[in-house]
Amino acid sequence: MSASVLYDAPGPKARVRNRIYAVAGTLAIAALILVSVLRLADKGHLAPEMWDIFNYSGIRQNIADAVLATLKAFGLAAVGSLVLGVLLAVGRLSDHQPIRWAATTFIELFRSLPLLITIYAIWVGFLTDHSMWALAAGLSVYNGCVQAEVLRAGINSVPRGQSEAAYALGMSKTQVMVTVLMPQAIRSMLPTIISQLVVTLKDTSLGFIILYPELLQTARLIASNTQVNGQYPYVSTIVVIGTIYIAMCLVLSALATWIEKRGRRAKTGIKVAPGVQTNGIPTVDDIPAANPGGAGGAGTGADGADGTDVTKS
């Protein structure tokens, strides 16, 4: 029986018990789903007419416009949060105490505030007529603070000897940060960075509070303004819009996985060309191979006292 660092490997009785728990839990979840589906069907929410509304060109166009609006806000927020995250991470690691205190205060303040309040405050106070920019700014501020902490953790995880070696070569702190620490931090923390970008994409749904026509706001308008069989199609609308959100998040996650795998396969380092001399010392490729067989040929040498061939230079 093998043991793990965190827990002991289960024995035969424990494995049987775990299987029983797994089967029982699966059956319980399936029963809950079945009960929910039956209740929705009894109330008419799963009727075909509830789903036919998505065949209308007007509703399809509204959903397409909402997807485009969501991606616009997400693109602006993603770029803004990454740039702000880099600046805040560098500021928090600064040797100058006022800059370090200012960056720390900014990060702790906006990480503590609910994102909905931040978005609403920016919209009311500064960008009342520009809801998209208000949403993007609020998302950038909050997620930039989170990305700053992620990058700071990545920078601190780089071995100290690398920065010391860079300083020994005469590099400045800016050069060390830009060329040594930050690239390694981004590469090591890339999965966490992409995960936070997925959170940023989902947080665009908070734009409904400032009446920005993103997916959630559009879904609310479609469901509340379309009546079918005396009912509003909230269930079908939520299912369709939720599926679109899941698809976008899966695409972003797949992109993150592809980038991570590509980074692992990347070849780093400088390959030394064969036959190049270093400090006047010939490399192995410059030394001709010994001819073990024979005597008297061009480029061959006489046998030494110990029986080895001595190559003539």
Secondary structure, DSSP 4 states (H G I P E B T S, - for coil): --B-SSSBPP-HHHHHHHHHHHHHHHHHHHHHHHHHHHHHHHTTTTSHHHHHGGGSHHHHHHHHHHHHHHHHHHHHHHHHHHHHHHHHHHHHT-SSHHHHHHHHHHHHHHHHS-HHHHHHHHHHHT-TT-HHHHHHHHHHHHHHHHHHHHHHHHHHHS-HHHHHHHHHTT--HHHHIIIIIHHHHHHHTHHHHHHHHHHHHHHGGGGGGGT--SHHHHHHHHHHH--BTTB--HHHHHHHHHHHHHHHHHHHHHHHHHHHHHHHH---S-PPPTT--BTTB--GGGSPPP--S-SSSTT---B-TTS-B----
